[in-house]
């Protein structure tokens, strides 16, 4: 079983300070592909999704892909084996085009 943990902190200049990924010693031989979905207002969530995908590929040796939630068909969620979602909110509201996901 693999354990995935992430932490990101942005500076005022949009730099990612840290993402930590750890895997257990009892990792299965093949992990499922991981879809990293993001909704974004100013592009920061997309940057985080791309960096997280890179680090997951390097650390867990599995396939990852990123997708903007504004272009994703909700009906396809049932076909995904493993997903991570990165989305900012403003006063509790999701970014434009991502409202379907918050329902």
Rosetta silent file (secondary structure, phi, psi, omega in degrees, C-alpha in Angstrom):
SEQUENCE: XXXXXXXXXXXXXXXXXXXXXXXXXXXXXXXXXXXXXXXXXXXXXXXXXXXXXXXXXXXXXXXXXXXXXXXXXXXXXXXXXXXXXXXXXXXXXXXXXXXXXXX
SCORE:     score description
SCORE:     0.000 S_00000001
   1 L     0.000  128.537  179.877    0.000    0.000    0.000 S_00000001
   2 L   -96.839  145.115  177.559    1.439    3.376   -0.997 S_00000001
   3 L  -114.803  128.805 -179.569    0.935    6.504    1.031 S_00000001
   4 L  -117.156  125.785  177.698    0.860    9.825   -0.731 S_00000001
   5 L  -131.155  138.489  179.069    1.179   13.073    1.185 S_00000001
   6 L  -138.355  149.161  177.204    1.527   16.519   -0.269 S_00000001
   7 L  -145.080  131.159  177.511    2.027   19.997    1.035 S_00000001
   8 L  -135.185  135.929  176.603    2.394   23.145   -1.006 S_00000001
   9 L  -129.663  126.632 -179.170    2.947   26.664    0.157 S_00000001
  10 E   -98.832  140.798  172.826    3.013   29.537   -2.300 S_00000001
  11 L   -88.702  171.757  176.538    5.020   32.676   -1.914 S_00000001
  12 L   -60.150  -19.097  179.224    3.740   36.005   -3.235 S_00000001
  13 L   -97.252   16.717  175.343    5.777   35.260   -6.365 S_00000001
  14 L    66.067   32.481  176.471    3.958   31.957   -7.015 S_00000001
  15 L   -94.170  139.973  175.862    6.843   29.653   -6.098 S_00000001
  16 E   -84.012  121.180 -179.457    6.114   26.211   -4.730 S_00000001
  17 L   -82.861  -37.180 -177.776    8.057   25.837   -1.498 S_00000001
  18 L  -164.837  137.918  170.284    7.548   22.172   -0.820 S_00000001
  19 L  -132.975  127.393 -178.789    5.862   18.985   -1.833 S_00000001
  20 L  -116.906  127.366  178.598    6.592   15.856    0.152 S_00000001
  21 L  -125.450  129.305 -179.560    5.748   12.411   -1.152 S_00000001
  22 L  -127.802  144.676  175.429    6.340    9.285    0.872 S_00000001
  23 L  -125.069  147.840 -179.635    5.742    5.658    0.059 S_00000001
  24 L   -77.475  164.303  179.383    5.508    2.738    2.441 S_00000001
  25 L   -75.330  -14.631 -179.836    7.916   -0.175    2.263 S_00000001
  26 L   -98.337   44.397 -177.694    5.039   -2.501    1.425 S_00000001
  27 L   -71.160  133.645  177.201    4.408   -0.931   -1.960 S_00000001
  28 L   -66.465  163.567 -177.386    2.569   -3.166   -4.451 S_00000001
  29 L   -66.100  -33.122 -179.825    4.358   -4.094   -7.654 S_00000001
  30 L  -135.506  120.371  176.000    2.082   -1.936   -9.796 S_00000001
  31 L   -89.048  150.767  176.257    0.261    1.175   -8.673 S_00000001
  32 L   -69.472  158.513  174.197   -2.787    2.390  -10.591 S_00000001
  33 L   -62.657  143.737 -178.723   -2.455    5.440  -12.794 S_00000001
  34 E  -112.687  124.471  176.240   -3.118    8.638  -10.880 S_00000001
  35 E   -98.379  121.931  178.403   -5.199   11.413  -12.426 S_00000001
  36 E  -103.979  111.276 -176.627   -4.448   14.823  -10.914 S_00000001
  37 E  -101.374  143.302  179.891   -7.386   17.126  -11.506 S_00000001
  38 E  -142.006  149.369  168.686   -7.261   20.857  -10.945 S_00000001
  39 E  -119.812  141.994 -174.251   -9.452   23.921  -11.069 S_00000001
  40 L  -142.481  148.282  174.633   -7.657   27.223  -11.219 S_00000001
  41 L  -101.926  -46.722 -175.275   -8.283   30.942  -11.025 S_00000001
  42 L  -122.933   11.816  177.655   -4.825   32.356  -11.698 S_00000001
  43 L    94.294   -5.924 -178.021   -2.863   29.271  -12.794 S_00000001
  44 H   -68.988  -39.810  179.428   -1.412   28.358   -9.393 S_00000001
  45 H   -66.395  -34.399  176.571   -3.373   25.123   -9.036 S_00000001
  46 H   -65.053  -44.093  177.468   -2.232   24.058  -12.491 S_00000001
  47 H   -58.952  -44.758  178.904    1.404   24.682  -11.516 S_00000001
  48 H   -62.865  -43.019  179.805    0.915   22.631   -8.360 S_00000001
  49 H   -60.861  -43.581  179.799   -0.759   19.802  -10.309 S_00000001
  50 H   -65.875  -40.840  178.393    2.119   19.642  -12.798 S_00000001
  51 H   -68.245  -40.649  178.045    4.742   19.662  -10.032 S_00000001
  52 H   -62.940  -42.366  178.155    2.848   17.025   -8.052 S_00000001
  53 H   -59.958  -44.116  179.215    2.612   14.807  -11.159 S_00000001
  54 H   -60.453  -47.068 -177.803    6.357   15.134  -11.716 S_00000001
  55 H   -69.041  -37.231  177.388    7.175   14.249   -8.118 S_00000001
  56 H   -64.184  -44.248  178.185    4.723   11.325   -8.013 S_00000001
  57 H   -58.600  -43.975 -178.759    6.243    9.904  -11.204 S_00000001
  58 H   -68.550  -41.332 -173.031    9.752   10.194   -9.743 S_00000001
  59 H   -85.105  -48.226 -174.182    8.913    8.854   -6.288 S_00000001
  60 H   -97.395   -5.563  178.048    6.236    6.225   -6.788 S_00000001
  61 L    52.959   48.895  177.339    7.185    5.168  -10.321 S_00000001
  62 L  -128.960  169.614 -179.737    3.607    5.229  -11.557 S_00000001
  63 L   -85.788  133.682  174.624    1.814    6.933  -14.391 S_00000001
  64 E  -129.566  156.113  172.299    0.187   10.287  -13.732 S_00000001
  65 E  -144.343  155.165  177.985   -1.731   12.718  -15.858 S_00000001
  66 E  -116.304  150.230  179.621   -3.173   16.139  -15.179 S_00000001
  67 E  -149.551  136.967  175.279   -6.493   17.505  -16.343 S_00000001
  68 E   -75.970  127.133 -178.228   -8.288   20.824  -15.996 S_00000001
  69 L   -62.847  -21.024  178.993  -11.685   20.239  -14.363 S_00000001
  70 L   -71.212  -18.177 -179.777  -13.291   22.722  -16.772 S_00000001
  71 L  -109.330   -0.445 -175.599  -12.628   20.274  -19.633 S_00000001
  72 L   -89.194  137.080  177.611  -13.283   17.018  -17.769 S_00000001
  73 L   -85.846  117.178 -176.910  -16.500   15.072  -18.300 S_00000001
  74 H   -55.625  -28.691 -178.934  -17.987   14.211  -14.852 S_00000001
  75 H   -63.882  -20.350 -177.528  -19.354   10.919  -16.171 S_00000001
  76 H   -82.522   -8.525 -178.596  -15.764    9.648  -16.511 S_00000001
  77 H   -55.977  -38.313 -177.957  -15.061    9.832  -12.752 S_00000001
  78 H   -64.699  -20.269 -179.121  -16.267    6.265  -12.252 S_00000001
  79 H   -86.036   -9.729 -176.234  -13.555    5.051  -14.665 S_00000001
  80 L   -85.017  136.440  178.948  -10.673    6.536  -12.654 S_00000001
  81 L   -83.158  -37.888 -176.786   -8.698    4.259  -10.324 S_00000001
  82 E  -151.326  128.847  179.809   -7.029    7.007   -8.299 S_00000001
  83 E  -130.739  152.580  169.405   -7.502   10.784   -8.352 S_00000001
  84 E  -126.583  140.450 -176.844   -6.090   13.823   -6.597 S_00000001
  85 E  -123.513  130.050  178.554   -7.970   17.111   -6.749 S_00000001
  86 E  -124.151  118.414 -177.079   -6.432   20.551   -6.393 S_00000001
  87 E  -153.484  128.222  174.459   -8.814   23.491   -6.353 S_00000001
  88 L   -80.821  164.176  172.520   -8.823   26.939   -4.777 S_00000001
  89 E  -132.214  155.838  174.789  -11.972   28.549   -3.458 S_00000001
  90 E  -128.647  112.542 -174.338  -13.030   32.136   -3.096 S_00000001
  91 L    53.625   37.519  178.001  -15.547   32.688   -0.307 S_00000001
  92 L    81.326    1.766 -178.894  -16.316   28.980   -0.543 S_00000001
  93 E  -101.370  140.981  178.720  -17.003   29.095   -4.274 S_00000001
  94 E   -76.266  168.072  176.355  -15.053   27.028   -6.837 S_00000001
  95 L   -62.425  157.587  176.791  -13.342   28.543   -9.893 S_00000001
  96 L   -54.254  136.476  178.580  -15.455   29.332  -12.959 S_00000001
  97 L    87.565   -7.782 -178.878  -16.281   26.176  -14.883 S_00000001
  98 L  -110.617   10.628 -177.231  -15.741   23.877  -11.880 S_00000001
  99 H   -58.905  -35.418 -178.681  -19.133   24.358  -10.252 S_00000001
 100 H   -57.255  -33.502 -175.842  -20.233   20.856  -11.320 S_00000001
 101 H   -74.245  -28.706 -177.285  -17.564   19.341   -9.102 S_00000001
 102 H   -82.038   -3.457  179.394  -18.659   21.106   -5.932 S_00000001
 103 L   -87.842    0.000    0.000  -22.194   19.704   -6.113 S_00000001
